[in-house]
Amino acid sequence: MLFLIYIIVVLAAVTKCKNLFFFIPSNKVSIKVGVSVGLLATSSPKNAYIEVASGSLCSSFRFHALFIQVSLSSVMLCFGCHIYCGVDAFDQVKEHVAQARKAQKIWANSTFRQRRQFLRILLKYIIEHQAVICEVSSRDTGKTMVDASLGEIMTTCEKITWLLAEGEKWLKPEYRSAGRSMLHKRAKVEFLPLGVIGAIISWNYPFHNIFNPMLAAIFSGNGVVIKVSEHSSWSGCFYFRIIQAALAAVGAPENLVHVITGFGESGQALVSSVDKIIFVGSPGVGRMIMQKASETLIPVTLELGGKDAFIVCEDVDLSHVVQIAVRGALQSSGQNCAGAERFYVHRDIYPAFVTQIAKLVKSVTAGPPLSGKYDMGAICMQEHADKLQNLVNDALEKGAEIVGRGSFGNLGEHVVDQFFPPTVIVNVNHTMKLMQEEAFGPIIPIMKFDTDEEVIKLANDSDYGLGCAVFSGNRKRAVSIASQIHCGVAAINDFASNYMCQSLPFGGVKHSGFGRFAGVEGLRACCLVKSVVEDRWWPYIKTNIPKPLQYPISENCFEFQELLVEVLYGQNVWDRARALVGVLKIISDRNLTSPGVKRRP
């Protein structure tokens, strides 16, 4: 007996701690991906080229990069924030999708064990090559190595580990109640591959933005074609080679995953060819995606950015919240879909909050990201710095005031437009563009409020509805405020922690888009959701049409149907029993006739 109890306890412990065991792969497979990227030195940065070693669909491209020179002490290097490479034309995109569709028919029959092995190989490679992955992201987008680790590595590893632990569970058939009238049936939902998933992704996190849709699509049995942003095509080609190597290691069919480059025409071709489209970008382009998708009536998931509210009540630990606020606003130079963009601080602590956050921001230095000496990196697109300054200027013209700004490091003569100093602005209001338009930059506009009702109204006064963060020493109060904000993601006494909980769906409302990726909902969104009903005790109990309802129908068929409804759904047992007697009486009547047939005398 004691031995049996011991076995039960051990089995329970193994089940409870299953998350610890998926890290141990059944077969330790390592992959090697060449990382040699040659920069051909020329006399002029405008004539420089980057070549990627062979081994990917992008390998035939010779990337012509517009470089902004930065000062790195170790070696004279340039990082390209604008990278233009060979463009996949309309017909080429169609061919990529056709190849992925052919491969997907094979992959759809793969086992979950094979899919998990693919994930384990990727996870092992990512952990062992964090520096390379982060450096490639840094060179292509200008973020620091730490920002790349937080936004590229940790989020992707978290997604992989969640899929390893729970992915199969949520894709297995799910049995549902069959209801009263179908007690003899078994009802279930099956989650089958859709076919080929298309993804058009943004540039701000080139590694994670590729892996995020790819992981969900591949694990659910689909093929996937991903169009990377024209502003991060170079890094996309290297990351694609990691995926290819891992797929080959598990024996997956060739061409299951494609990474394509190009502009609007390439995106249109992709939308018109795939079975579902996932888009991460702006509301304007999102509308065009929807319009194109309507031609083939494919499902669409849109993540279109946000204007997230960061709410600070008067009963908080101020120094603790200030640190979180600055990270929420300055992570990756503020270039985050779920970045903190509107700060609402209770009047009682407003002066102290402004003083502390201004002091902290003034200590932040922006500079060349790979030097390792600066807190914040570059703005990815040159023209975006102008947009940020225009938002600041509009606020200043309407009465706002800058109370704190970070500084620049040793940038070099060619990079001034590529950086924007972290900026704290007060005396803001909702007439200013800065409080209405998505800034996507390192700006912290702070507005005071007096009551919870007021701050809820302010937070909801936005075209966007992606996320919010609410800080209060009273947890119930924070939860109450967050529950009344119309958005898809809410963090209590923290910021953006939702995305690190990969079991949760991610997405917004209003101009932030619709549909969800991540979590159970995002994984199943890559599936054909099929309802299946079958006989529970086949072949012993089958569905038979009651005699009164058989064609030609009998005279008392409606009476029978009325009684049947009352039997199944009546409000009390006596009425249901009375109706059952009536049903049995009609069924037992052997002289049932149709309305057009007279009874024999």
SVG drawing of the C-alpha trace seen along z (x, -y; Angstrom):
<svg xmlns="http://www.w3.org/2000/svg" viewBox="-65 -78 105 80">
<polyline fill="none" stroke="black" stroke-width="0.4" points="0.0,0.0 2.8,-2.4 4.5,-1.5 1.4,-2.4 1.1,-5.7 4.7,-6.4 4.1,-5.7 1.1,-8.0 3.1,-10.8 5.9,-10.5 3.6,-10.5 1.8,-13.6 5.1,-15.3 6.2,-14.5 3.0,-15.8 3.2,-19.0 6.8,-19.6 6.5,-18.8 7.7,-22.2 11.1,-21.2 11.4,-18.1 10.8,-19.5 14.2,-21.2 15.7,-17.7 15.6,-16.9 15.2,-13.3 18.0,-13.7 20.5,-16.5 20.9,-17.9 22.9,-21.0 22.9,-23.1 25.5,-25.4 24.6,-28.5 27.3,-30.5 27.5,-34.0 30.2,-35.4 28.9,-38.7 31.4,-40.5 31.4,-44.3 33.3,-45.3 35.3,-48.4 34.9,-51.3 35.9,-54.9 32.3,-56.0 29.6,-54.5 27.0,-55.0 28.8,-52.6 29.2,-49.9 27.6,-46.5 26.8,-43.8 26.9,-40.2 25.4,-37.3 26.9,-33.9 25.0,-31.3 22.4,-29.1 19.2,-31.0 16.7,-32.3 18.2,-35.7 21.7,-34.5 21.6,-35.6 20.8,-39.2 23.6,-41.7 22.4,-44.3 22.9,-47.9 22.9,-49.7 22.6,-53.4 25.0,-53.6 25.3,-56.0 28.7,-55.9 29.2,-55.5 32.3,-55.6 33.3,-52.2 36.6,-51.9 37.5,-48.4 37.1,-48.6 35.7,-51.1 32.2,-49.7 28.9,-51.0 25.5,-49.8 22.7,-50.2 19.4,-51.4 18.1,-51.5 18.9,-48.3 17.5,-47.7 17.9,-44.3 16.5,-42.3 12.7,-42.7 10.5,-39.7 8.1,-40.6 4.5,-39.6 5.0,-36.3 7.9,-35.4 5.8,-35.8 3.2,-33.6 5.8,-30.9 7.1,-31.1 3.6,-30.5 3.1,-27.6 6.3,-25.9 5.3,-26.4 1.8,-24.9 3.4,-21.8 5.7,-21.3 2.9,-22.0 0.9,-19.0 3.7,-16.8 4.3,-18.7 0.6,-18.5 1.2,-14.8 4.2,-15.4 4.0,-14.3 4.1,-16.7 7.3,-14.9 8.9,-16.1 7.6,-19.6 8.9,-19.8 12.3,-18.6 12.4,-21.5 11.6,-23.9 14.3,-22.3 16.9,-22.7 16.0,-26.4 16.0,-27.0 19.4,-25.4 20.8,-27.5 19.3,-30.7 20.7,-30.2 24.2,-29.4 24.2,-32.3 22.6,-35.1 25.4,-37.6 25.3,-37.0 21.5,-37.2 21.5,-40.4 24.3,-42.0 22.6,-41.3 19.4,-43.0 21.5,-45.8 23.2,-46.5 19.9,-46.4 17.7,-48.4 20.1,-50.4 18.9,-49.0 21.4,-48.2 22.5,-44.6 20.5,-44.7 17.4,-45.9 17.8,-43.2 18.2,-40.6 15.0,-41.7 12.9,-42.1 14.3,-39.5 15.8,-36.7 13.7,-36.4 10.4,-36.8 11.2,-34.2 12.6,-31.7 9.5,-32.2 7.3,-31.4 9.2,-28.3 9.1,-27.0 5.4,-27.6 4.8,-25.7 7.0,-22.9 5.0,-22.7 1.5,-23.3 1.3,-23.5 0.2,-19.9 -2.4,-20.1 -4.2,-23.0 -4.1,-21.6 -5.5,-18.2 -9.2,-17.6 -11.3,-19.3 -14.4,-17.5 -17.5,-19.6 -20.9,-18.8 -23.3,-17.5 -26.4,-19.0 -29.7,-17.4 -31.0,-16.5 -27.7,-14.9 -26.9,-12.9 -26.2,-9.9 -23.6,-11.9 -20.0,-12.8 -19.1,-16.4 -15.5,-17.7 -13.6,-20.5 -10.6,-19.6 -7.8,-22.1 -6.4,-21.4 -3.7,-23.3 -5.1,-26.1 -2.5,-25.6 0.0,-28.5 0.1,-31.4 1.3,-34.7 2.9,-37.3 3.9,-40.9 6.0,-42.1 7.5,-45.3 11.1,-46.2 11.4,-47.0 12.2,-43.5 13.4,-41.7 14.3,-38.4 11.2,-38.0 8.8,-39.3 10.0,-36.5 10.0,-33.8 6.7,-34.8 4.3,-33.9 6.7,-31.2 6.7,-29.2 2.9,-29.2 2.4,-28.4 4.9,-25.5 3.9,-24.0 0.2,-23.9 1.2,-22.1 1.2,-25.0 3.6,-26.4 4.5,-30.1 5.7,-32.9 7.0,-35.9 7.6,-39.3 10.1,-41.2 10.2,-45.0 12.2,-46.8 14.0,-48.4 15.2,-45.1 15.7,-42.8 19.4,-42.1 18.9,-40.6 15.8,-38.7 18.0,-36.8 20.3,-35.6 17.5,-34.7 15.9,-32.7 19.0,-30.6 18.6,-29.5 15.1,-28.3 16.2,-26.5 18.9,-24.6 16.6,-23.6 13.9,-22.3 16.5,-20.3 17.8,-18.8 14.4,-17.3 13.7,-16.1 11.1,-18.7 10.3,-19.2 12.1,-21.9 10.4,-25.2 8.1,-24.9 9.2,-28.4 10.0,-31.3 11.2,-34.8 10.6,-37.3 11.6,-40.9 10.0,-43.8 7.6,-46.7 3.8,-47.1 3.5,-45.0 5.1,-42.0 2.8,-42.4 -0.3,-42.5 0.9,-39.4 1.3,-37.6 -2.1,-38.6 -3.8,-37.4 -2.1,-34.0 -2.2,-32.7 -4.9,-31.1 -4.5,-33.6 -2.6,-36.9 -1.0,-38.3 0.1,-41.9 2.1,-44.0 2.3,-47.7 0.3,-50.8 -3.5,-51.3 -3.3,-52.8 -1.6,-49.8 -3.8,-47.6 -6.8,-48.9 -5.2,-48.1 -4.4,-44.6 -8.1,-44.1 -9.3,-45.4 -7.0,-43.0 -7.9,-40.1 -11.6,-40.7 -11.0,-39.6 -10.2,-36.1 -12.1,-36.2 -9.2,-35.0 -9.0,-35.6 -6.9,-38.5 -5.0,-39.3 -4.0,-42.9 -1.7,-44.4 -1.5,-48.1 0.3,-49.6 -0.9,-51.5 -0.9,-54.6 -0.7,-52.8 -1.6,-54.6 0.7,-54.4 -1.3,-55.3 0.3,-56.1 -1.9,-56.5 -0.8,-58.4 -0.3,-55.4 2.7,-53.8 6.4,-53.3 7.5,-56.2 11.2,-55.2 10.1,-51.7 7.5,-52.9 9.9,-55.5 12.3,-52.8 9.6,-50.8 8.2,-53.9 11.6,-54.8 12.1,-51.2 8.6,-51.1 9.2,-54.3 12.9,-53.9 13.2,-50.2 14.5,-50.0 14.5,-53.8 10.7,-53.7 10.1,-51.8 7.6,-49.3 4.0,-48.5 3.2,-48.2 5.4,-51.0 4.3,-53.4 3.3,-56.6 0.9,-58.4 1.7,-59.0 -1.1,-59.9 0.1,-60.7 -2.1,-61.6 -1.9,-65.2 -0.6,-64.5 2.6,-62.9 2.9,-64.6 5.7,-67.0 7.8,-64.3 7.2,-61.9 8.3,-64.5 11.4,-65.4 12.5,-61.8 11.8,-60.8 13.5,-63.9 16.6,-63.3 16.8,-59.7 16.2,-60.5 18.9,-63.2 21.4,-60.5 20.5,-58.4 22.9,-58.6 22.1,-57.6 24.8,-56.5 26.2,-53.8 24.5,-50.6 27.4,-48.2 29.9,-50.2 28.4,-48.9 28.8,-52.4 25.4,-53.9 22.0,-53.3 20.0,-53.8 20.6,-53.2 19.4,-54.7 16.1,-55.4 15.8,-52.8 14.5,-55.1 16.0,-58.5 12.8,-60.3 11.2,-59.0 13.4,-61.4 11.8,-64.3 8.3,-63.0 9.3,-62.8 10.6,-66.3 7.4,-67.6 5.3,-66.0 7.4,-67.7 7.2,-71.0 3.4,-70.8 3.2,-70.1 5.6,-73.0 3.6,-75.4 0.4,-74.5 2.0,-75.1 3.9,-72.0 7.4,-72.2 10.5,-70.0 11.8,-69.3 14.4,-66.7 16.4,-65.3 19.1,-62.7 22.3,-63.3 24.2,-62.0 27.4,-60.1 30.2,-60.3 28.1,-59.9 30.2,-61.0 29.3,-63.6 26.9,-61.4 24.5,-60.1 22.8,-63.1 19.5,-62.4 19.6,-58.8 19.3,-59.5 16.7,-61.2 17.3,-62.1 15.0,-60.7 12.7,-63.5 10.3,-64.2 7.5,-66.7 5.0,-68.1 1.9,-70.4 0.5,-68.2 -3.1,-67.7 -5.2,-65.9 -5.3,-68.7 -1.6,-67.9 -0.7,-65.4 1.8,-63.9 -1.1,-62.6 -3.1,-61.3 -0.7,-59.9 1.5,-56.9 5.0,-58.4 7.1,-55.2 10.0,-57.0 11.7,-57.9 9.3,-60.6 7.6,-60.7 4.6,-63.1 3.2,-63.4 -0.3,-64.6 -1.8,-64.9 -5.2,-63.6 -7.4,-64.0 -9.8,-61.0 -10.0,-57.5 -13.0,-58.4 -11.0,-61.2 -8.0,-59.0 -10.2,-56.2 -11.8,-58.8 -8.4,-60.1 -7.0,-56.6 -10.0,-55.8 -9.8,-59.0 -7.7,-57.5 -8.2,-55.9 -5.9,-53.1 -6.6,-50.3 -3.7,-48.0 -2.6,-48.0 -2.4,-49.9 -0.5,-49.7 -2.0,-50.7 0.0,-51.2 -1.5,-51.5 -0.7,-50.3 -4.3,-49.0 -4.4,-46.1 -8.2,-46.0 -8.2,-49.7 -5.6,-49.1 -7.6,-46.1 -10.8,-48.2 -9.2,-51.0 -7.7,-48.6 -10.9,-46.7 -12.6,-49.9 -10.0,-50.8 -11.0,-49.7 -7.9,-47.8 -6.7,-44.2 -3.8,-44.0 -3.6,-45.2 -0.8,-45.0 -1.3,-45.6 1.6,-47.2 3.9,-46.3 4.4,-47.2 4.2,-44.9 4.6,-41.8 1.6,-40.3 3.8,-39.6 6.2,-37.5 3.3,-35.3 3.1,-33.6 0.0,-31.6 -1.9,-34.9 -3.2,-36.3 -1.8,-39.6 -3.7,-42.2 -5.9,-45.2 -9.1,-47.0 -10.1,-50.1 -7.2,-51.4 -4.9,-48.9 -6.4,-46.2 -8.2,-42.9 -7.4,-39.2 -4.8,-37.8 -1.4,-36.2 0.4,-34.4 -1.3,-32.2 -4.0,-29.6 -6.0,-32.0 -3.1,-32.9 -2.1,-29.3 -5.6,-28.2 -6.0,-31.2 -3.5,-29.4 -6.0,-26.5 -9.1,-25.4 -11.5,-25.0 -13.7,-22.1 -16.7,-20.9 -17.3,-17.1 -20.2,-15.1 -20.3,-11.3 -22.4,-8.6 -21.2,-7.9 -22.2,-4.2 -21.9,-3.3 -23.2,-1.0 -25.6,-0.1 -27.4,-3.5 -27.9,-5.4 -29.8,-8.5 -33.3,-7.6 -35.8,-10.1 -39.0,-9.7 -41.9,-8.3 -44.0,-11.5 -41.2,-13.5 -40.5,-11.1 -41.6,-12.1 -44.4,-12.2 -45.0,-13.9 -48.0,-12.9 -51.0,-15.0 -49.8,-15.4 -46.1,-16.1 -46.2,-19.6 -47.9,-18.4 -45.1,-15.8 -42.4,-18.4 -44.0,-20.7 -44.1,-17.9 -40.5,-16.9 -39.3,-20.4 -41.0,-20.4 -39.5,-17.0 -36.0,-18.3 -36.2,-21.9 -39.3,-22.1 -38.9,-24.2 -40.1,-21.6 -40.0,-17.8 -43.8,-17.3 -44.3,-19.2 -41.5,-17.3 -42.9,-14.0 -46.4,-14.9 -44.9,-15.8 -42.9,-12.5 -46.1,-10.6 -47.5,-12.5 -44.4,-11.8 -44.6,-8.1 -48.3,-8.0 -47.8,-9.6 -44.8,-7.3 -46.8,-4.2 -49.7,-5.2 -49.3,-2.9 -52.0,-4.7 -50.0,-7.9 -51.0,-9.5 -49.8,-12.5 -52.0,-15.5 -52.7,-14.6 -53.5,-10.9 -56.9,-9.9 -57.1,-7.2 -58.7,-4.0 -62.1,-3.4"/>
</svg>
